[in-house]
Amino acid sequence: MRIELLYFEGCPGVADTLRTIERVVAEGELEADIAMVDVGSGNHPGFSGSPTVLVDGEDPFPASRTVGLSCRLYETPEGPRNSPTANMLRSAIGKNT
């Protein structure tokens, strides 16, 4: 499985999202290639704001694509956050195993 983290520098949530992805993959003993992709101009297929998680090329958290650079909010059980929760990622990644 390939997990891409699309981001741009300075956007909150990137570091937390990466740590959570790594933790979920390790806890599940999953084989995954995790790649950080700096979108720079925001011109990347599937980019819906920073950070965007793609699992095998698909965004498991559907959102409107953005034009240019913007930070992304995720609707979580705790309210809007700059990154998806571990349970959200666990569910999204689990669908592709």
For each residue, the residues with C-beta under 8 A, 3 or more apart:
1: 30 31 32 33 55 56 93 96 97
2: 32 33 35 54 55 56 57
3: 21 25 32 33 34 35 53 54 55 93
4: 34 35 36 37 53 54 57
5: 14 17 18 21 34 35 36 37 51 52 53
6: 37 39 44 46 47 50 51 52 53 54
7: 11 14 36 37 38 39 50 51 52
8: 11 38 39 40 42 50 69
9: 38
10:
11: 7 8 14 50 51 71 72 82
12: 71 82
13: 16 17 50 51 71 72 81 82 83
14: 5 7 11 17 18 50 51 83
15: 18 19
16: 13 19 20 82 83
17: 5 13 14 20 21 51 53 82 83 84
18: 5 14 15 21 22 34 36 51
19: 15 16 22 23
20: 16 17 23 24 83 84 85 86 89
21: 3 5 17 18 24 25 34 53 89 93
22: 18 19 25 26 34
23: 19 20 26 27 86
24: 20 21 27 28 30 86 89 90 93
25: 3 21 22 28 30 32 34 93
26: 22 23 29
27: 23 24
28: 24 25 90 93 94 97
29: 26
30: 1 24 25 93 97
31: 1
32: 1 2 3 25 93
33: 1 2 3
34: 3 4 5 18 21 22 25
35: 2 3 4 5
36: 4 5 7 18
37: 4 5 6 7 44
38: 7 8 9
39: 6 7 8 42 43 44 47 50 69
40: 8 43
41: 68 69
42: 8 39 47 66 67 68 69 70
43: 39 40 47
44: 6 37 39 47
45:
46: 6 52 54 57 58 59 65
47: 6 39 42 43 44 52 65 66
48: 52 59 63 64 65 66 72
49: 52 63 66 70 71 72 73
50: 6 7 8 11 13 14 39 69 70 71 72
51: 5 6 7 11 13 14 17 18 72 82 83
52: 5 6 7 46 47 48 49 59 63 72
53: 3 4 5 6 17 21 59 60 61 84 89 92
54: 2 3 4 6 46 57 58 59
55: 1 2 3 58 60 92 93 95 96
56: 1 2 96
57: 2 4 46 54
58: 46 54 55
59: 46 48 52 53 54 62 63
60: 53 55 91 92 93 95
61: 53 74 84 88 92
62: 59
63: 48 49 52 59 72
64: 48
65: 46 47 48
66: 42 47 48 49 69 70 72
67: 42
68: 41 42
69: 8 39 41 42 50 66
70: 42 49 50 66
71: 11 12 13 49 50 82
72: 11 13 48 49 50 51 52 63 66 82
73: 49 80 81 82
74: 61 80 81 82 83 84 85 88
75: 79 80
76: 79 80 81 84 85 88
77: 85 87
78: 81 85
79: 75 76
80: 73 74 75 76
81: 13 73 74 76 78 84 85
82: 11 12 13 16 17 51 71 72 73 74
83: 13 14 16 17 20 51 74
84: 17 20 53 61 74 76 81 88 89 92
85: 20 74 76 77 78 81 88 89
86: 20 23 24 89 90
87: 77 90 91
88: 61 74 76 84 85 91 92
89: 20 21 24 53 84 85 86 92 93
90: 24 28 86 87 93 94
91: 60 87 88 94 95
92: 53 55 60 61 84 88 89 95 96
93: 1 3 21 24 25 28 30 32 55 60 89 90 96 97
94: 28 90 91 97
95: 55 60 91 92
96: 1 55 56 92 93
97: 1 28 30 93 94
